[in-house]
Amino acid sequence: MAAVDSPAIEEEFIEAQKNWDLDKLNVDLAYAKRKVLTPVEKKLLRRLLCGCSPAEIAKKVYQSSTSSTVRVYLSNGLYKYIEDMLSNQAGCLIKVKNWSHVTHLLEKAGYKKNDFKYHQ
């Protein structure tokens, strides 16, 4: 299943970069994985951070109507790395129960950028 690049995908990458500390997140996930994330893993992560479901990822990125391959790829990869990373940080077991919990867990762990600016 080959990924299809489009301007909309690039726009979402910019959105993820704007709202999330991707540099720190990529470093911390690479540490949990024990090697750097692949380009496909980075693409899937950014899609998740933009609120895309596995079905939306399958449709938009891979132009496929079935999301089973994306779900399996996420479950066997990114979700495990996120769980390991967050569990190590929290000192207790953290589980990704659903794709929609990823952004909440990562925001709670401090990876979401704070857009609030205090003006005097």
Biopython code that builds the backbone (N, CA, C, O; Angstrom):
import numpy as np
from Bio.PDB.StructureBuilder import StructureBuilder

atoms = [
    (1, "MET", "N", (0.851, -1.169, 0.000)),
    (1, "MET", "CA", (0.000, 0.000, 0.000)),
    (1, "MET", "C", (0.897, 1.232, 0.000)),
    (1, "MET", "O", (1.572, 1.507, 0.992)),
    (2, "ALA", "N", (0.909, 1.959, -1.079)),
    (2, "ALA", "CA", (1.780, 3.118, -1.222)),
    (2, "ALA", "C", (1.049, 4.393, -0.812)),
    (2, "ALA", "O", (-0.132, 4.572, -1.109)),
    (3, "ALA", "N", (1.760, 5.256, -0.138)),
    (3, "ALA", "CA", (1.190, 6.525, 0.281)),
    (3, "ALA", "C", (1.130, 7.475, -0.898)),
    (3, "ALA", "O", (1.984, 7.453, -1.785)),
    (4, "VAL", "N", (0.111, 8.304, -0.889)),
    (4, "VAL", "CA", (-0.077, 9.295, -1.929)),
    (4, "VAL", "C", (0.113, 10.669, -1.291)),
    (4, "VAL", "O", (-0.597, 11.007, -0.343)),
    (5, "ASP", "N", (1.059, 11.468, -1.794)),
    (5, "ASP", "CA", (1.283, 12.811, -1.266)),
    (5, "ASP", "C", (0.412, 13.803, -2.015)),
    (5, "ASP", "O", (0.213, 13.690, -3.225)),
    (6, "SER", "N", (-0.100, 14.771, -1.282)),
    (6, "SER", "CA", (-0.934, 15.802, -1.880)),
    (6, "SER", "C", (-0.752, 17.079, -1.078)),
    (6, "SER", "O", (-0.227, 17.049, 0.035)),
    (7, "PRO", "N", (-1.185, 18.206, -1.644)),
    (7, "PRO", "CA", (-1.087, 19.465, -0.894)),
    (7, "PRO", "C", (-1.858, 19.412, 0.431)),
    (7, "PRO", "O", (-1.435, 20.026, 1.411)),
    (8, "ALA", "N", (-2.984, 18.687, 0.473)),
    (8, "ALA", "CA", (-3.765, 18.583, 1.705)),
    (8, "ALA", "C", (-2.961, 17.867, 2.787)),
    (8, "ALA", "O", (-3.031, 18.237, 3.959)),
    (9, "ILE", "N", (-2.200, 16.849, 2.401)),
    (9, "ILE", "CA", (-1.369, 16.133, 3.360)),
    (9, "ILE", "C", (-0.301, 17.065, 3.908)),
    (9, "ILE", "O", (-0.069, 17.098, 5.117)),
    (10, "GLU", "N", (0.347, 17.815, 3.041)),
    (10, "GLU", "CA", (1.372, 18.747, 3.489)),
    (10, "GLU", "C", (0.782, 19.800, 4.415)),
    (10, "GLU", "O", (1.432, 20.210, 5.377)),
    (11, "GLU", "N", (-0.437, 20.241, 4.139)),
    (11, "GLU", "CA", (-1.102, 21.229, 4.978)),
    (11, "GLU", "C", (-1.304, 20.668, 6.389)),
    (11, "GLU", "O", (-1.118, 21.378, 7.377)),
    (12, "GLU", "N", (-1.690, 19.383, 6.475)),
    (12, "GLU", "CA", (-1.873, 18.774, 7.786)),
    (12, "GLU", "C", (-0.539, 18.608, 8.509)),
    (12, "GLU", "O", (-0.491, 18.692, 9.736)),
    (13, "PHE", "N", (0.543, 18.374, 7.770)),
    (13, "PHE", "CA", (1.851, 18.290, 8.399)),
    (13, "PHE", "C", (2.194, 19.624, 9.046)),
    (13, "PHE", "O", (2.727, 19.663, 10.155)),
    (14, "ILE", "N", (1.887, 20.717, 8.354)),
    (14, "ILE", "CA", (2.138, 22.054, 8.890)),
    (14, "ILE", "C", (1.289, 22.272, 10.134)),
    (14, "ILE", "O", (1.764, 22.835, 11.120)),
    (15, "GLU", "N", (0.031, 21.828, 10.094)),
    (15, "GLU", "CA", (-0.860, 21.957, 11.250)),
    (15, "GLU", "C", (-0.296, 21.193, 12.454)),
    (15, "GLU", "O", (-0.293, 21.709, 13.571)),
    (16, "ALA", "N", (0.178, 19.972, 12.225)),
    (16, "ALA", "CA", (0.748, 19.179, 13.315)),
    (16, "ALA", "C", (1.986, 19.863, 13.880)),
    (16, "ALA", "O", (2.159, 19.914, 15.097)),
    (17, "GLN", "N", (2.841, 20.383, 13.022)),
    (17, "GLN", "CA", (4.064, 21.064, 13.459)),
    (17, "GLN", "C", (3.730, 22.309, 14.266)),
    (17, "GLN", "O", (4.410, 22.626, 15.242)),
    (18, "LYS", "N", (2.685, 23.011, 13.858)),
    (18, "LYS", "CA", (2.284, 24.246, 14.536)),
    (18, "LYS", "C", (1.734, 23.963, 15.938)),
    (18, "LYS", "O", (1.980, 24.732, 16.868)),
    (19, "ASN", "N", (0.996, 22.869, 16.088)),
    (19, "ASN", "CA", (0.297, 22.591, 17.335)),
    (19, "ASN", "C", (1.011, 21.636, 18.287)),
    (19, "ASN", "O", (0.659, 21.555, 19.463)),
    (20, "TRP", "N", (1.995, 20.924, 17.794)),
    (20, "TRP", "CA", (2.656, 19.900, 18.596)),
    (20, "TRP", "C", (4.168, 20.078, 18.555)),
    (20, "TRP", "O", (4.711, 20.574, 17.567)),
    (21, "ASP", "N", (4.841, 19.680, 19.614)),
    (21, "ASP", "CA", (6.300, 19.698, 19.669)),
    (21, "ASP", "C", (6.797, 18.409, 19.007)),
    (21, "ASP", "O", (7.186, 17.460, 19.688)),
    (22, "LEU", "N", (6.777, 18.390, 17.679)),
    (22, "LEU", "CA", (7.125, 17.185, 16.929)),
    (22, "LEU", "C", (8.580, 16.787, 17.107)),
    (22, "LEU", "O", (8.897, 15.597, 17.117)),
    (23, "ASP", "N", (9.463, 17.753, 17.246)),
    (23, "ASP", "CA", (10.874, 17.415, 17.424)),
    (23, "ASP", "C", (11.072, 16.601, 18.704)),
    (23, "ASP", "O", (11.685, 15.534, 18.675)),
    (24, "LYS", "N", (10.559, 17.096, 19.807)),
    (24, "LYS", "CA", (10.681, 16.377, 21.082)),
    (24, "LYS", "C", (9.935, 15.045, 21.022)),
    (24, "LYS", "O", (10.442, 14.027, 21.493)),
    (25, "LEU", "N", (8.756, 15.051, 20.454)),
    (25, "LEU", "CA", (7.957, 13.831, 20.355)),
    (25, "LEU", "C", (8.672, 12.769, 19.520)),
    (25, "LEU", "O", (8.698, 11.599, 19.901)),
    (26, "ASN", "N", (9.245, 13.162, 18.397)),
    (26, "ASN", "CA", (9.977, 12.213, 17.557)),
    (26, "ASN", "C", (11.204, 11.650, 18.276)),
    (26, "ASN", "O", (11.497, 10.460, 18.161)),
    (27, "VAL", "N", (11.921, 12.497, 19.014)),
    (27, "VAL", "CA", (13.095, 12.041, 19.764)),
    (27, "VAL", "C", (12.673, 11.056, 20.856)),
    (27, "VAL", "O", (13.282, 9.999, 21.017)),
    (28, "ASP", "N", (11.633, 11.410, 21.599)),
    (28, "ASP", "CA", (11.180, 10.551, 22.694)),
    (28, "ASP", "C", (10.614, 9.225, 22.181)),
    (28, "ASP", "O", (10.836, 8.179, 22.791)),
    (29, "LEU", "N", (9.889, 9.266, 21.070)),
    (29, "LEU", "CA", (9.369, 8.025, 20.485)),
    (29, "LEU", "C", (10.497, 7.166, 19.924)),
    (29, "LEU", "O", (10.449, 5.940, 20.018)),
    (30, "ALA", "N", (11.507, 7.799, 19.343)),
    (30, "ALA", "CA", (12.662, 7.050, 18.838)),
    (30, "ALA", "C", (13.387, 6.361, 19.998)),
    (30, "ALA", "O", (13.856, 5.232, 19.853)),
    (31, "TYR", "N", (13.477, 7.025, 21.125)),
    (31, "TYR", "CA", (14.092, 6.419, 22.307)),
    (31, "TYR", "C", (13.278, 5.204, 22.765)),
    (31, "TYR", "O", (13.847, 4.164, 23.098)),
    (32, "ALA", "N", (11.946, 5.335, 22.781)),
    (32, "ALA", "CA", (11.077, 4.222, 23.177)),
    (32, "ALA", "C", (11.174, 3.069, 22.180)),
    (32, "ALA", "O", (11.144, 1.901, 22.568)),
    (33, "LYS", "N", (11.289, 3.398, 20.908)),
    (33, "LYS", "CA", (11.379, 2.394, 19.841)),
    (33, "LYS", "C", (12.790, 1.805, 19.754)),
    (33, "LYS", "O", (12.975, 0.685, 19.278)),
    (34, "ARG", "N", (13.765, 2.559, 20.212)),
    (34, "ARG", "CA", (15.191, 2.219, 20.144)),
    (34, "ARG", "C", (15.767, 2.404, 18.747)),
    (34, "ARG", "O", (16.836, 1.880, 18.433)),
    (35, "LYS", "N", (15.063, 3.139, 17.923)),
    (35, "LYS", "CA", (15.567, 3.608, 16.626)),
    (35, "LYS", "C", (14.593, 4.656, 16.102)),
    (35, "LYS", "O", (13.454, 4.742, 16.560)),
    (36, "VAL", "N", (15.053, 5.452, 15.136)),
    (36, "VAL", "CA", (14.224, 6.558, 14.648)),
    (36, "VAL", "C", (12.946, 6.033, 13.983)),
    (36, "VAL", "O", (12.896, 4.919, 13.461)),
    (37, "LEU", "N", (11.931, 6.875, 14.026)),
    (37, "LEU", "CA", (10.681, 6.536, 13.357)),
    (37, "LEU", "C", (10.893, 6.541, 11.847)),
    (37, "LEU", "O", (11.672, 7.336, 11.323)),
    (38, "THR", "N", (10.209, 5.666, 11.171)),
    (38, "THR", "CA", (10.276, 5.631, 9.710)),
    (38, "THR", "C", (9.459, 6.794, 9.152)),
    (38, "THR", "O", (8.633, 7.362, 9.866)),
    (39, "PRO", "N", (9.675, 7.157, 7.891)),
    (39, "PRO", "CA", (8.843, 8.205, 7.280)),
    (39, "PRO", "C", (7.347, 7.867, 7.331)),
    (39, "PRO", "O", (6.521, 8.761, 7.515)),
    (40, "VAL", "N", (6.996, 6.600, 7.171)),
    (40, "VAL", "CA", (5.583, 6.200, 7.241)),
    (40, "VAL", "C", (5.053, 6.399, 8.656)),
    (40, "VAL", "O", (3.938, 6.889, 8.830)),
    (41, "GLU", "N", (5.828, 6.030, 9.664)),
    (41, "GLU", "CA", (5.397, 6.223, 11.050)),
    (41, "GLU", "C", (5.216, 7.705, 11.358)),
    (41, "GLU", "O", (4.264, 8.084, 12.039)),
    (42, "LYS", "N", (6.116, 8.539, 10.864)),
    (42, "LYS", "CA", (5.991, 9.984, 11.079)),
    (42, "LYS", "C", (4.739, 10.527, 10.407)),
    (42, "LYS", "O", (4.047, 11.377, 10.966)),
    (43, "LYS", "N", (4.450, 10.036, 9.209)),
    (43, "LYS", "CA", (3.258, 10.472, 8.484)),
    (43, "LYS", "C", (1.989, 10.062, 9.242)),
    (43, "LYS", "O", (1.058, 10.856, 9.374)),
    (44, "LEU", "N", (1.958, 8.824, 9.737)),
    (44, "LEU", "CA", (0.796, 8.354, 10.494)),
    (44, "LEU", "C", (0.643, 9.130, 11.800)),
    (44, "LEU", "O", (-0.473, 9.473, 12.191)),
    (45, "LEU", "N", (1.756, 9.407, 12.473)),
    (45, "LEU", "CA", (1.710, 10.171, 13.717)),
    (45, "LEU", "C", (1.128, 11.556, 13.476)),
    (45, "LEU", "O", (0.257, 12.005, 14.221)),
    (46, "ARG", "N", (1.599, 12.224, 12.452)),
    (46, "ARG", "CA", (1.089, 13.569, 12.164)),
    (46, "ARG", "C", (-0.400, 13.534, 11.839)),
    (46, "ARG", "O", (-1.145, 14.428, 12.241)),
    (47, "ARG", "N", (-0.824, 12.534, 11.134)),
    (47, "ARG", "CA", (-2.256, 12.393, 10.839)),
    (47, "ARG", "C", (-3.057, 12.205, 12.124)),
    (47, "ARG", "O", (-4.109, 12.820, 12.302)),
    (48, "LEU", "N", (-2.558, 11.353, 13.018)),
    (48, "LEU", "CA", (-3.241, 11.157, 14.299)),
    (48, "LEU", "C", (-3.312, 12.457, 15.088)),
    (48, "LEU", "O", (-4.337, 12.772, 15.692)),
    (49, "LEU", "N", (-2.218, 13.207, 15.078)),
    (49, "LEU", "CA", (-2.172, 14.475, 15.812)),
    (49, "LEU", "C", (-3.132, 15.508, 15.235)),
    (49, "LEU", "O", (-3.547, 16.434, 15.931)),
    (50, "CYS", "N", (-3.481, 15.348, 13.969)),
    (50, "CYS", "CA", (-4.459, 16.238, 13.330)),
    (50, "CYS", "C", (-5.887, 15.722, 13.515)),
    (50, "CYS", "O", (-6.831, 16.292, 12.970)),
    (51, "GLY", "N", (-6.043, 14.642, 14.285)),
    (51, "GLY", "CA", (-7.370, 14.126, 14.597)),
    (51, "GLY", "C", (-7.944, 13.161, 13.582)),
    (51, "GLY", "O", (-9.143, 12.883, 13.606)),
    (52, "CYS", "N", (-7.119, 12.647, 12.694)),
    (52, "CYS", "CA", (-7.599, 11.700, 11.681)),
    (52, "CYS", "C", (-7.724, 10.305, 12.263)),
    (52, "CYS", "O", (-6.852, 9.850, 13.004)),
    (53, "SER", "N", (-8.799, 9.637, 11.929)),
    (53, "SER", "CA", (-9.014, 8.245, 12.332)),
    (53, "SER", "C", (-8.250, 7.333, 11.375)),
    (53, "SER", "O", (-7.840, 7.776, 10.302)),
    (54, "PRO", "N", (-8.051, 6.071, 11.743)),
    (54, "PRO", "CA", (-7.413, 5.131, 10.816)),
    (54, "PRO", "C", (-8.165, 5.041, 9.473)),
    (54, "PRO", "O", (-7.538, 4.898, 8.423)),
    (55, "ALA", "N", (-9.480, 5.123, 9.506)),
    (55, "ALA", "CA", (-10.261, 5.084, 8.259)),
    (55, "ALA", "C", (-9.962, 6.300, 7.392)),
    (55, "ALA", "O", (-9.825, 6.178, 6.175)),
    (56, "GLU", "N", (-9.860, 7.481, 8.017)),
    (56, "GLU", "CA", (-9.529, 8.699, 7.270)),
    (56, "GLU", "C", (-8.108, 8.633, 6.724)),
    (56, "GLU", "O", (-7.843, 9.077, 5.606)),
    (57, "ILE", "N", (-7.202, 8.080, 7.513)),
    (57, "ILE", "CA", (-5.823, 7.930, 7.055)),
    (57, "ILE", "C", (-5.783, 7.017, 5.841)),
    (57, "ILE", "O", (-5.128, 7.330, 4.847)),
    (58, "ALA", "N", (-6.479, 5.891, 5.916)),
    (58, "ALA", "CA", (-6.505, 4.940, 4.796)),
    (58, "ALA", "C", (-7.054, 5.600, 3.538)),
    (58, "ALA", "O", (-6.531, 5.410, 2.440)),
    (59, "LYS", "N", (-8.106, 6.369, 3.714)),
    (59, "LYS", "CA", (-8.752, 6.999, 2.556)),
    (59, "LYS", "C", (-7.899, 8.121, 1.970)),
    (59, "LYS", "O", (-7.700, 8.183, 0.757)),
    (60, "LYS", "N", (-7.393, 9.009, 2.831)),
    (60, "LYS", "CA", (-6.661, 10.182, 2.356)),
    (60, "LYS", "C", (-5.232, 9.869, 1.926)),
    (60, "LYS", "O", (-4.775, 10.352, 0.890)),
    (61, "VAL", "N", (-4.532, 9.069, 2.711)),
    (61, "VAL", "CA", (-3.116, 8.831, 2.451)),
    (61, "VAL", "C", (-2.915, 7.702, 1.445)),
    (61, "VAL", "O", (-2.074, 7.792, 0.551)),
    (62, "TYR", "N", (-3.696, 6.644, 1.604)),
    (62, "TYR", "CA", (-3.479, 5.461, 0.777)),
    (62, "TYR", "C", (-4.562, 5.242, -0.275)),
    (62, "TYR", "O", (-4.504, 4.280, -1.041)),
    (63, "GLN", "N", (-5.546, 6.135, -0.311)),
    (63, "GLN", "CA", (-6.669, 6.037, -1.250)),
    (63, "GLN", "C", (-7.276, 4.637, -1.235)),
    (63, "GLN", "O", (-7.501, 4.018, -2.275)),
    (64, "SER", "N", (-7.533, 4.162, -0.013)),
    (64, "SER", "CA", (-8.096, 2.838, 0.198)),
    (64, "SER", "C", (-9.364, 2.967, 1.026)),
    (64, "SER", "O", (-9.453, 3.818, 1.911)),
    (65, "SER", "N", (-10.340, 2.123, 0.737)),
    (65, "SER", "CA", (-11.584, 2.179, 1.496)),
    (65, "SER", "C", (-11.520, 1.308, 2.751)),
    (65, "SER", "O", (-12.430, 1.354, 3.578)),
    (66, "THR", "N", (-10.467, 0.523, 2.901)),
    (66, "THR", "CA", (-10.331, -0.321, 4.078)),
    (66, "THR", "C", (-9.233, 0.206, 4.996)),
    (66, "THR", "O", (-8.146, 0.564, 4.544)),
    (67, "SER", "N", (-9.531, 0.246, 6.270)),
    (67, "SER", "CA", (-8.569, 0.787, 7.223)),
    (67, "SER", "C", (-7.872, -0.311, 8.024)),
    (67, "SER", "O", (-7.081, -0.001, 8.915)),
    (68, "SER", "N", (-8.137, -1.560, 7.738)),
    (68, "SER", "CA", (-7.576, -2.643, 8.549)),
    (68, "SER", "C", (-6.045, -2.640, 8.540)),
    (68, "SER", "O", (-5.426, -2.873, 9.578)),
    (69, "THR", "N", (-5.430, -2.380, 7.392)),
    (69, "THR", "CA", (-3.970, -2.351, 7.321)),
    (69, "THR", "C", (-3.415, -1.218, 8.177)),
    (69, "THR", "O", (-2.426, -1.403, 8.887)),
    (70, "VAL", "N", (-4.041, -0.058, 8.116)),
    (70, "VAL", "CA", (-3.594, 1.084, 8.921)),
    (70, "VAL", "C", (-3.771, 0.775, 10.403)),
    (70, "VAL", "O", (-2.885, 1.072, 11.205)),
    (71, "ARG", "N", (-4.895, 0.188, 10.774)),
    (71, "ARG", "CA", (-5.146, -0.154, 12.182)),
    (71, "ARG", "C", (-4.094, -1.124, 12.719)),
    (71, "ARG", "O", (-3.580, -0.941, 13.823)),
    (72, "VAL", "N", (-3.782, -2.139, 11.945)),
    (72, "VAL", "CA", (-2.777, -3.115, 12.355)),
    (72, "VAL", "C", (-1.413, -2.447, 12.468)),
    (72, "VAL", "O", (-0.683, -2.683, 13.431)),
    (73, "TYR", "N", (-1.068, -1.618, 11.497)),
    (73, "TYR", "CA", (0.222, -0.929, 11.501)),
    (73, "TYR", "C", (0.345, -0.037, 12.734)),
    (73, "TYR", "O", (1.395, -0.001, 13.375)),
    (74, "LEU", "N", (-0.728, 0.684, 13.066)),
    (74, "LEU", "CA", (-0.712, 1.551, 14.246)),
    (74, "LEU", "C", (-0.597, 0.726, 15.525)),
    (74, "LEU", "O", (0.196, 1.057, 16.407)),
    (75, "SER", "N", (-1.377, -0.335, 15.629)),
    (75, "SER", "CA", (-1.383, -1.172, 16.838)),
    (75, "SER", "C", (-0.045, -1.853, 17.075)),
    (75, "SER", "O", (0.398, -1.974, 18.217)),
    (76, "ASN", "N", (0.595, -2.295, 16.011)),
    (76, "ASN", "CA", (1.871, -2.994, 16.137)),
    (76, "ASN", "C", (3.068, -2.055, 16.200)),
    (76, "ASN", "O", (4.190, -2.500, 16.446)),
    (77, "GLY", "N", (2.846, -0.774, 15.984)),
    (77, "GLY", "CA", (3.949, 0.175, 15.949)),
    (77, "GLY", "C", (3.743, 1.368, 16.850)),
    (77, "GLY", "O", (4.084, 1.336, 18.033)),
    (78, "LEU", "N", (3.184, 2.423, 16.285)),
    (78, "LEU", "CA", (3.084, 3.703, 16.994)),
    (78, "LEU", "C", (2.425, 3.603, 18.367)),
    (78, "LEU", "O", (2.920, 4.187, 19.331)),
    (79, "TYR", "N", (1.325, 2.878, 18.468)),
    (79, "TYR", "CA", (0.640, 2.782, 19.761)),
    (79, "TYR", "C", (1.563, 2.181, 20.817)),
    (79, "TYR", "O", (1.588, 2.645, 21.958)),
    (80, "LYS", "N", (2.323, 1.152, 20.442)),
    (80, "LYS", "CA", (3.250, 0.529, 21.398)),
    (80, "LYS", "C", (4.353, 1.495, 21.814)),
    (80, "LYS", "O", (4.716, 1.554, 22.989)),
    (81, "TYR", "N", (4.885, 2.248, 20.863)),
    (81, "TYR", "CA", (5.935, 3.212, 21.187)),
    (81, "TYR", "C", (5.390, 4.313, 22.099)),
    (81, "TYR", "O", (6.054, 4.727, 23.048)),
    (82, "ILE", "N", (4.194, 4.774, 21.807)),
    (82, "ILE", "CA", (3.562, 5.810, 22.637)),
    (82, "ILE", "C", (3.318, 5.269, 24.038)),
    (82, "ILE", "O", (3.597, 5.952, 25.023)),
    (83, "GLU", "N", (2.796, 4.042, 24.137)),
    (83, "GLU", "CA", (2.561, 3.425, 25.448)),
    (83, "GLU", "C", (3.855, 3.293, 26.240)),
    (83, "GLU", "O", (3.897, 3.635, 27.422)),
    (84, "ASP", "N", (4.915, 2.798, 25.596)),
    (84, "ASP", "CA", (6.202, 2.635, 26.281)),
    (84, "ASP", "C", (6.750, 3.974, 26.746)),
    (84, "ASP", "O", (7.195, 4.113, 27.885)),
    (85, "MET", "N", (6.713, 4.964, 25.849)),
    (85, "MET", "CA", (7.237, 6.284, 26.171)),
    (85, "MET", "C", (6.482, 6.896, 27.352)),
    (85, "MET", "O", (7.100, 7.362, 28.309)),
    (86, "LEU", "N", (5.156, 6.896, 27.286)),
    (86, "LEU", "CA", (4.349, 7.514, 28.333)),
    (86, "LEU", "C", (4.401, 6.728, 29.635)),
    (86, "LEU", "O", (4.396, 7.321, 30.714)),
    (87, "SER", "N", (4.451, 5.409, 29.550)),
    (87, "SER", "CA", (4.551, 4.576, 30.758)),
    (87, "SER", "C", (5.859, 4.846, 31.485)),
    (87, "SER", "O", (5.881, 4.937, 32.712)),
    (88, "ASN", "N", (6.958, 4.976, 30.729)),
    (88, "ASN", "CA", (8.255, 5.285, 31.340)),
    (88, "ASN", "C", (8.237, 6.656, 31.989)),
    (88, "ASN", "O", (8.799, 6.838, 33.069)),
    (89, "GLN", "N", (7.599, 7.623, 31.343)),
    (89, "GLN", "CA", (7.542, 8.978, 31.894)),
    (89, "GLN", "C", (6.673, 9.033, 33.150)),
    (89, "GLN", "O", (7.015, 9.715, 34.116)),
    (90, "ALA", "N", (5.552, 8.314, 33.134)),
    (90, "ALA", "CA", (4.594, 8.375, 34.242)),
    (90, "ALA", "C", (4.950, 7.430, 35.384)),
    (90, "ALA", "O", (4.493, 7.619, 36.511)),
    (91, "GLY", "N", (5.760, 6.416, 35.102)),
    (91, "GLY", "CA", (6.093, 5.445, 36.125)),
    (91, "GLY", "C", (4.977, 4.450, 36.396)),
    (91, "GLY", "O", (4.991, 3.749, 37.407)),
    (92, "CYS", "N", (4.010, 4.393, 35.485)),
    (92, "CYS", "CA", (2.926, 3.414, 35.586)),
    (92, "CYS", "C", (2.483, 3.042, 34.172)),
    (92, "CYS", "O", (2.840, 3.715, 33.204)),
    (93, "LEU", "N", (1.716, 1.982, 34.064)),
    (93, "LEU", "CA", (1.296, 1.485, 32.754)),
    (93, "LEU", "C", (0.270, 2.416, 32.108)),
    (93, "LEU", "O", (-0.767, 2.713, 32.700)),
    (94, "ILE", "N", (0.563, 2.867, 30.904)),
    (94, "ILE", "CA", (-0.340, 3.698, 30.102)),
    (94, "ILE", "C", (-0.689, 2.895, 28.855)),
    (94, "ILE", "O", (0.197, 2.361, 28.187)),
    (95, "LYS", "N", (-1.982, 2.810, 28.541)),
    (95, "LYS", "CA", (-2.427, 2.055, 27.368)),
    (95, "LYS", "C", (-3.165, 2.983, 26.402)),
    (95, "LYS", "O", (-3.955, 3.831, 26.818)),
    (96, "VAL", "N", (-2.895, 2.807, 25.110)),
    (96, "VAL", "CA", (-3.652, 3.486, 24.061)),
    (96, "VAL", "C", (-4.808, 2.565, 23.731)),
    (96, "VAL", "O", (-4.620, 1.527, 23.097)),
    (97, "LYS", "N", (-6.003, 2.942, 24.157)),
    (97, "LYS", "CA", (-7.170, 2.081, 23.966)),
    (97, "LYS", "C", (-7.860, 2.335, 22.630)),
    (97, "LYS", "O", (-8.584, 1.480, 22.119)),
    (98, "ASN", "N", (-7.626, 3.516, 22.073)),
    (98, "ASN", "CA", (-8.315, 3.907, 20.855)),
    (98, "ASN", "C", (-7.507, 5.030, 20.215)),
    (98, "ASN", "O", (-6.855, 5.807, 20.912)),
    (99, "TRP", "N", (-7.550, 5.112, 18.897)),
    (99, "TRP", "CA", (-6.805, 6.158, 18.196)),
    (99, "TRP", "C", (-7.139, 7.552, 18.723)),
    (99, "TRP", "O", (-6.275, 8.428, 18.758)),
    (100, "SER", "N", (-8.381, 7.754, 19.130)),
    (100, "SER", "CA", (-8.801, 9.090, 19.569)),
    (100, "SER", "C", (-8.186, 9.477, 20.912)),
    (100, "SER", "O", (-8.216, 10.652, 21.278)),
    (101, "HIS", "N", (-7.633, 8.527, 21.649)),
    (101, "HIS", "CA", (-6.995, 8.839, 22.925)),
    (101, "HIS", "C", (-5.552, 9.324, 22.771)),
    (101, "HIS", "O", (-4.979, 9.885, 23.705)),
    (102, "VAL", "N", (-4.970, 9.107, 21.593)),
    (102, "VAL", "CA", (-3.570, 9.456, 21.374)),
    (102, "VAL", "C", (-3.326, 10.939, 21.639)),
    (102, "VAL", "O", (-2.403, 11.289, 22.374)),
    (103, "THR", "N", (-4.136, 11.810, 21.052)),
    (103, "THR", "CA", (-3.905, 13.245, 21.232)),
    (103, "THR", "C", (-4.109, 13.654, 22.688)),
    (103, "THR", "O", (-3.363, 14.486, 23.204)),
    (104, "HIS", "N", (-5.098, 13.085, 23.349)),
    (104, "HIS", "CA", (-5.341, 13.414, 24.755)),
    (104, "HIS", "C", (-4.150, 12.995, 25.620)),
    (104, "HIS", "O", (-3.689, 13.766, 26.462)),
    (105, "LEU", "N", (-3.658, 11.780, 25.412)),
    (105, "LEU", "CA", (-2.525, 11.284, 26.190)),
    (105, "LEU", "C", (-1.271, 12.129, 25.953)),
    (105, "LEU", "O", (-0.554, 12.465, 26.896)),
    (106, "LEU", "N", (-1.015, 12.467, 24.698)),
    (106, "LEU", "CA", (0.176, 13.248, 24.371)),
    (106, "LEU", "C", (0.055, 14.693, 24.859)),
    (106, "LEU", "O", (1.042, 15.300, 25.274)),
    (107, "GLU", "N", (-1.156, 15.233, 24.807)),
    (107, "GLU", "CA", (-1.370, 16.589, 25.335)),
    (107, "GLU", "C", (-1.144, 16.603, 26.843)),
    (107, "GLU", "O", (-0.501, 17.507, 27.378)),
    (108, "LYS", "N", (-1.676, 15.600, 27.515)),
    (108, "LYS", "CA", (-1.516, 15.492, 28.968)),
    (108, "LYS", "C", (-0.040, 15.350, 29.348)),
    (108, "LYS", "O", (0.382, 15.817, 30.406)),
    (109, "ALA", "N", (0.742, 14.699, 28.473)),
    (109, "ALA", "CA", (2.174, 14.509, 28.722)),
    (109, "ALA", "C", (3.001, 15.740, 28.361)),
    (109, "ALA", "O", (4.213, 15.753, 28.575)),
    (110, "GLY", "N", (2.357, 16.781, 27.815)),
    (110, "GLY", "CA", (3.049, 18.039, 27.550)),
    (110, "GLY", "C", (3.607, 18.222, 26.154)),
    (110, "GLY", "O", (4.437, 19.105, 25.936)),
    (111, "TYR", "N", (3.173, 17.411, 25.202)),
    (111, "TYR", "CA", (3.704, 17.530, 23.839)),
    (111, "TYR", "C", (2.940, 18.533, 22.979)),
    (111, "TYR", "O", (3.411, 18.913, 21.907)),
    (112, "LYS", "N", (1.773, 18.962, 23.437)),
    (112, "LYS", "CA", (1.022, 19.958, 22.672)),
    (112, "LYS", "C", (1.558, 21.333, 23.030)),
    (112, "LYS", "O", (1.783, 21.651, 24.198)),
    (113, "LYS", "N", (1.757, 22.136, 22.000)),
    (113, "LYS", "CA", (2.258, 23.493, 22.226)),
    (113, "LYS", "C", (1.168, 24.327, 22.850)),
    (113, "LYS", "O", (-0.013, 24.166, 22.543)),
    (114, "ASN", "N", (1.572, 25.214, 23.724)),
    (114, "ASN", "CA", (0.643, 26.112, 24.381)),
    (114, "ASN", "C", (0.605, 27.411, 23.586)),
    (114, "ASN", "O", (1.587, 28.152, 23.544)),
    (115, "ASP", "N", (-0.533, 27.679, 22.960)),
    (115, "ASP", "CA", (-0.661, 28.891, 22.141)),
    (115, "ASP", "C", (-0.954, 30.133, 22.980)),
    (115, "ASP", "O", (-0.901, 31.252, 22.470)),
    (116, "PHE", "N", (-1.262, 29.941, 24.264)),
    (116, "PHE", "CA", (-1.574, 31.066, 25.126)),
    (116, "PHE", "C", (-0.343, 31.919, 25.354)),
    (116, "PHE", "O", (0.698, 31.426, 25.789)),
    (117, "LYS", "N", (-0.468, 33.182, 25.062)),
    (117, "LYS", "CA", (0.618, 34.131, 25.282)),
    (117, "LYS", "C", (0.135, 35.170, 26.302)),
    (117, "LYS", "O", (-0.931, 35.765, 26.145)),
    (118, "TYR", "N", (0.924, 35.370, 27.321)),
    (118, "TYR", "CA", (0.591, 36.373, 28.323)),
    (118, "TYR", "C", (1.124, 37.727, 27.876)),
    (118, "TYR", "O", (2.322, 37.882, 27.636)),
    (119, "HIS", "N", (0.255, 38.677, 27.769)),
    (119, "HIS", "CA", (0.651, 40.034, 27.361)),
    (119, "HIS", "C", (0.526, 40.975, 28.552)),
    (119, "HIS", "O", (-0.499, 41.001, 29.234)),
    (120, "GLN", "N", (1.573, 41.741, 28.791)),
    (120, "GLN", "CA", (1.537, 42.688, 29.916)),
    (120, "GLN", "C", (1.043, 44.023, 29.472)),
    (120, "GLN", "O", (0.945, 44.946, 30.281)),
]
sb = StructureBuilder()
sb.init_structure("model")
sb.init_model(0)
sb.init_chain("A")
sb.init_seg("    ")
for serial, (resi, resn, name, xyz) in enumerate(atoms, 1):
    if name == "N":
        sb.init_residue(resn, " ", resi, " ")
    sb.init_atom(name, np.array(xyz, "f"), 0.0, 1.0, " ", f" {name:<3s}", serial, name[0])
structure = sb.get_structure()
